[in-house]
Amino acid sequence: MDNTFLRIIRQWLPLAVGISAIVFIIFLVIQQDIRIGAYDPQIQLAEDTAASLDNGITATTSGKIDVSKSLAPFTIIYNKQGKVVSSNAYLNGKTPILPPSVLTSRKGTEIPGENRLTWQPQEGVRLATIVTSYSKGYVVVGRNMRESEVRIVDQFNNILIGWVIALIATFSCVTVMQTVIKKKK
């Protein structure tokens, strides 16, 4: 191998590693921001519904939301035994049911009585879901993650293109500099 090519690779490789690390961190931050933001309306709806139920206000769920297609938030109210009391969510013609352990689990959150999770009741249906407890049971509010997932893929593609351009640009720059240095000698 030509000495000039080896010098180019030796000078460019640390740049490529640094650029790759920075790009990975940028994607991770963007992906997490989009993913965490997928919970925003559900948090408020779950907390407000639980507070209303605790204050004796009867909460009703009206309409029907097909969780596999609609981006609208849905609500399922469970009693302490894990039985559905009220729901406007449906999937394949019936209310999707969370496993009972999910109702009582508190993983993934620092808020007492709340559980944030990605629920996949069937293949191809992912729901950003909040479970909040109230005195007589649990309030589940979720929403289809389809648009969040599309945004994550779009951002990944944009970042991937930027990463490749940055690698090519730095390699080209190092190559030009080595060529200029070699000509001056």
C-alpha positions in Angstrom: 0.0 0.0 0.0 1.1 3.5 -0.8 2.5 5.5 2.2 0.3 8.5 1.4 -2.9 6.4 1.6 -1.8 4.9 5.0 -1.1 8.5 6.3 -4.6 9.6 5.0 -6.3 6.7 6.8 -4.3 7.2 10.0 -5.3 10.9 10.1 -8.9 10.4 9.0 -9.8 7.4 11.2 -9.9 9.4 14.5 -12.0 12.0 12.8 -14.4 9.3 11.5 -14.7 7.7 15.0 -15.3 11.1 16.6 -17.9 12.1 14.0 -19.6 8.7 14.4 -19.8 9.0 18.1 -21.3 12.5 17.9 -23.8 11.4 15.3 -24.8 8.4 17.4 -25.4 10.7 20.4 -27.4 13.1 18.4 -29.7 10.4 17.0 -30.1 8.9 20.5 -31.2 12.2 22.0 -33.6 13.0 19.1 -35.1 9.4 19.2 -35.6 9.6 23.0 -37.1 13.1 22.8 -39.7 11.9 20.1 -40.4 8.7 22.0 -40.9 10.4 25.4 -43.0 13.1 23.8 -45.4 10.4 22.6 -46.7 10.2 26.2 -47.6 13.9 26.6 -51.3 14.0 26.0 -51.9 10.7 27.7 -50.3 11.8 31.0 -52.6 14.8 31.3 -55.7 12.8 30.4 -54.9 9.9 32.7 -54.1 12.2 35.7 -57.2 14.3 35.1 -59.5 11.3 34.7 -58.1 9.6 37.9 -58.5 12.9 39.9 -62.1 13.2 38.6 -62.9 9.7 39.6 -61.3 10.2 43.1 -63.5 13.3 43.5 -66.7 11.3 42.8 -67.2 12.5 39.3 -68.3 9.7 37.0 -66.0 9.5 34.1 -67.4 8.1 31.0 -65.7 7.0 27.8 -67.7 7.9 24.8 -67.3 6.8 21.2 -65.2 4.0 19.8 -61.5 4.4 18.9 -59.9 1.7 16.8 -56.4 1.7 18.4 -54.9 0.1 15.4 -55.8 3.0 13.1 -56.7 6.1 15.0 -54.2 8.5 16.5 -56.8 9.8 19.0 -56.1 9.0 22.7 -58.2 6.3 24.2 -59.3 5.6 27.7 -59.9 2.3 29.5 -61.0 2.3 33.2 -60.4 -0.8 35.2 -61.7 -1.6 38.8 -59.2 -2.9 41.5 -59.8 -6.5 40.3 -58.6 -5.6 36.8 -62.0 -5.8 35.1 -62.9 -3.2 32.5 -65.5 -0.7 33.8 -65.6 1.6 30.8 -63.7 1.9 27.5 -63.7 3.7 24.2 -60.8 1.6 22.9 -61.3 -1.3 20.6 -59.2 -3.6 18.6 -60.7 -6.3 16.3 -64.1 -5.4 17.7 -63.3 -5.7 21.4 -61.6 -3.8 24.2 -57.9 -4.7 24.3 -57.0 -5.9 27.8 -53.7 -5.1 29.6 -52.1 -7.9 31.6 -53.1 -7.5 35.3 -49.4 -7.2 36.3 -49.1 -4.0 34.2 -51.9 -2.3 36.1 -50.0 -2.7 39.4 -46.4 -2.3 38.1 -44.6 1.0 38.6 -41.6 0.5 36.3 -40.3 3.3 34.2 -41.6 6.2 36.2 -40.8 8.1 39.4 -44.4 9.1 39.9 -46.2 7.0 42.5 -49.3 5.2 41.1 -48.2 5.6 37.5 -46.7 3.3 34.9 -45.6 4.4 31.4 -45.1 1.7 28.9 -45.2 0.8 25.2 -48.1 -1.7 24.8 -48.2 -3.9 21.7 -51.6 -5.7 21.9 -51.0 -7.3 18.5 -48.3 -7.3 15.8 -48.0 -3.9 14.1 -49.9 -2.0 16.8 -47.8 -0.1 19.3 -49.4 2.2 21.9 -47.7 4.8 24.1 -49.7 4.0 27.3 -50.1 5.5 30.8 -51.5 3.6 33.7 -52.6 5.7 36.6 -54.2 4.4 39.8 -57.2 5.9 41.5 -59.0 4.9 44.7 -61.2 2.3 43.1 -59.0 1.1 40.2 -56.9 2.1 37.3 -57.1 4.6 34.4 -55.3 3.6 31.2 -54.8 6.2 28.5 -53.0 5.4 25.3 -52.4 6.4 21.8 -51.1 4.8 18.6 -47.4 5.5 18.1 -47.5 5.3 14.3 -46.5 9.0 13.7 -43.8 9.0 16.4 -42.3 6.0 14.8 -42.4 7.6 11.3 -40.6 10.7 12.8 -37.9 8.6 14.3 -37.3 6.8 11.0 -37.3 10.2 9.1 -34.7 11.6 11.6 -32.6 8.5 11.4 -32.5 8.8 7.6 -31.6 12.5 7.8 -28.8 11.8 10.3 -27.5 8.9 8.3 -27.2 11.1 5.2 -25.4 13.8 7.3 -23.1 11.2 8.8 -22.1 9.9 5.3 -21.5 13.4 4.0 -19.4 14.3 7.0 -17.3 11.1 6.6 -16.8 11.8 2.9 -16.0 15.5 3.5 -13.4 14.8 6.2 -11.8 12.0 4.1 -11.6 14.4 1.1 -10.1 17.2 3.2 -7.5 14.9 4.7 -6.7 13.5 1.2 -6.3 17.0 -0.2 -4.1 18.1 2.7 -1.9 15.1 2.3 -1.6 15.7 -1.5 -0.6 19.3 -0.9 1.9 18.4 1.8 3.4 15.7 -0.5 3.8 18.2 -3.4 5.5 20.7 -1.2 8.2 18.2 -0.2 
